[in-house]
Amino acid sequence: MYDAVIISDIHLGSDNCQAKALVRFLASVRRGPAAARRLILNGDVFDSIDFRRLKKHHWGILSEIRKLSDELEVVWINGNHDGPAEIVSHLLGVACADEYVVESGGRRVLFLHGHRFDEFITRYPLVTWVADRLYHFLQKVDQSHYFAKLAKRNSKTFLRCAQKIEAASVRYAERMGCQAVCCGHTHLPAANTAGPVHYFNSGCWTEKPCHYLTLKDGVVELVEYAEPAPEGVPVPAPAPALPPAAVA
């Protein structure tokens, strides 16, 4: 059993939310191969707090989270899309926080969404809005999400922002006495173990393939979610998206 399973950037209400896959994954956290002592929702669970945008499968995700909260610890870390924490707390009966520290294997791992270190969205809200709409449009017209990922990974502005968020998160985690920091926000899955404080990003559930993080005995892994095989076909164990890294 994992000490924690971490997901971020679900964006309930968005047309690109991979809701059906996430419902199956959450069921596996409750009783299955991804069983964990705690589930950490690392921000941007909602795309907005306009619940009229939620579809049937989106409500299914909230139902699974509610069930999970009765059986294990669920922590909801506030993201820039989530709205007031009180709404989330009352809706699902889970604890909300701006950041959260887990001790695992004698090591301290910090969890925060990461948007507090994103200067671009506060300085250039209009440009951010236009880029966000273009990104979602590319995802919608291309179900493989190839062009959306290509645009993101070839944007110097986006990559600079992601690098700044990573660097600021690592500095903050070091001041907090943590050996690793796990973020969301950028939708860019990452596992950087080059420095004394390791940086991880759980990616998102709006872009294929979806990703999540696991924590067990001080080891953080970035994992690519694989849909279960059809009934009667053996299901292989999930492969790490990048080599697992112990938090040094």
HELIX and SHEET records of a PDB file:
HELIX    1   1 ALA A   19  ARG A   30  1                                  12    
HELIX    2   2 PHE A   51  ARG A   53  5                                   3    
HELIX    3   3 LYS A   56  SER A   69  1                                  14    
HELIX    4   4 ALA A   85  LEU A   92  1                                   8    
HELIX    5   5 HIS A  115  PHE A  117  5                                   3    
HELIX    6   6 GLU A  119  ARG A  123  1                                   5    
HELIX    7   7 PRO A  125  VAL A  141  1                                  17    
HELIX    8   8 TYR A  146  ARG A  153  1                                   8    
HELIX    9   9 LYS A  156  ARG A  175  1                                  20    
SHEET    1   A 7 ALA A  95  ALA A  97  0                                        
SHEET    2   A 7 GLU A  73  ILE A  77  1                                        
SHEET    3   A 7 ARG A  38  ASN A  42  1                                        
SHEET    4   A 7 ALA A   4  ILE A   7  1                                        
SHEET    5   A 7 HIS A 211  LYS A 216 -1                                        
SHEET    6   A 7 VAL A 219  GLU A 224 -1                                        
SHEET    7   A 7 ALA A 245  ALA A 246 -1                                        
SHEET    1   B 5 GLU A  99  SER A 104  0                                        
SHEET    2   B 5 ARG A 107  LEU A 112 -1                                        
SHEET    3   B 5 ALA A 180  CYS A 183  1                                        
SHEET    4   B 5 HIS A 198  ASN A 201  1                                        
SHEET    5   B 5 ALA A 190  ASN A 192 -1                                        
END                                                                             
